[in-house]
Amino acid sequence: MVEKGHPRYKSLKLREKILEAYHKGVLADAGIIAHGRGEAFDYLIGEKTRKPAARAIKAAAALLLLAKNPVLSVNGNTAALVPEEIVELARLLNAKIEINLFHRTPKRVKLIEKILKEAGAEEVLGTEDEKLKHLKGIKSPRATASPRGIYIADVVLVPLEDGDRAEVLKKAGKAIITVDLNPLSRTSQKADISITDNIVRAIPLLIKYVKKLKDYKKDELKKILEGFNNKKNLEYMLRLIDLQRMRKL
Amino acid sequence: MVEKGHPRYKSLKLREKILEAYHKGVLADAGIIAHGRGEAFDYLIGEKTRKPAARAIKAAAALLLLAKNPVLSVNGNTAALVPEEIVELARLLNAKIEINLFHRTPKRVKLIEKILKEAGAEEVLGTEDEKLKHLKGIKSPRATASPRGIYIADVVLVPLEDGDRAEVLKKAGKAIITVDLNPLSRTSQKADISITDNIVRAIPLLIKYVKKLKDYKKDELKKILEGFNNKKNLEYMLRLIDLQRMRKL
């Protein structure tokens, strides 16, 4: 329905995808509101991958390649926007894919599992068939984890995640990578690597970096990580947002 | 359902109101996405009325009091969030209330009319009972106006309005006041007075200013307007957003 010439064509196409997923029941109400928040932040960063985001993505590739048990955590918005990319990334990294939902219902889990399977996933963890464990014994729905996935993971990619969950994962000793358009969100502030970018741009670029760094030696990957400072990187990102905004005036 | 102690209590209560209206059919899909965008911008301005916004609200009160035919334009989000306040403001100003929807359907117009009537409105324009005119003869659904309302208005308050509509109103020679949390939006940039604030804070404060300035002489009201520069005011707002953001780090 959106015309190609529209100045906000890409943004409106994404919105259509999100709304379609919502009406199918893949997303909870909070998912579309969150998408709206994301639109605002994406607008403020200029709707493109800025340099600090690219640096974070490169570091994330290195960390994921160094991981023993990497897991990609998937929620409704991620499944709606980048299912094929998540499957490809998991394949490249030999990582597990695990569903984790804030507003978890058996129906929604089933729908997301179906989307991931249709996108080519061979195995999807965190479904209703599994008996989930609680990280650190925390009896919160935000602390559940598949015993074969996040429970034993050392590195977890948690795109579009909420602050409570990010905190639980950190407490459980996981290294976490997030994709979050708000550099000031609790999740961005808690994560080891915070990618301030739209997930539809970030995951494809992460795939590129994983392919590029795949044959690097461990030492070289570690060097990339040592050269990356997440706190500083988030500060650079904030400064860019300012410049971007002022330039448009 | 949201606990009072939650750091984002107010924001989450508003979200509940918006979702309730959405599920009743008052809002289109775009309305909830727009609310999400608003949440992000409100967060960036610190979720309070900043000084430039208060200045814009004061100027808006003066302009509305000087108007011959002021009209308050109401869409779904406005009706969901501040129906009583709109009715009170209209009464104080002797202004018309007119429904104008981007995603107009007879059902949605009826629902909003009902909300406004229940909030105490005696007359609501822009309903299905009227034969709407087209501003400047522009044959777009964004150009419709009630012949007794916006069509003959000199000053229109158009909160949460889209850029195309704002442009049409300007072309038709109206002075427009907007409430929009994005100081860079086309609407904010086009408006004569742009209030960068959350509508749930802006309209109550506008009511206060109208009450305060109600007995001022025309000359005094004009002086308030002359002392207000919308472009400069938007720049102040942008600078405040930066400071706010940096301070939180």
Interface residues (C-beta under 8 A of the other chain):
Chain A: R15 I18 L19 Y22 D29 I32 I33 A34 H35 G36 R37 G38 E39 A40 F41 Y43 L44 N182 L184 E235 L238 I241 D242 R245 M246 K248 L249
Chain B: R15 I18 L19 Y22 D29 I32 I33 A34 H35 G36 R37 G38 E39 A40 F41 Y43 L44 N182 L184 L234 E235 L238 I241 D242 R245 M246 K248 L249
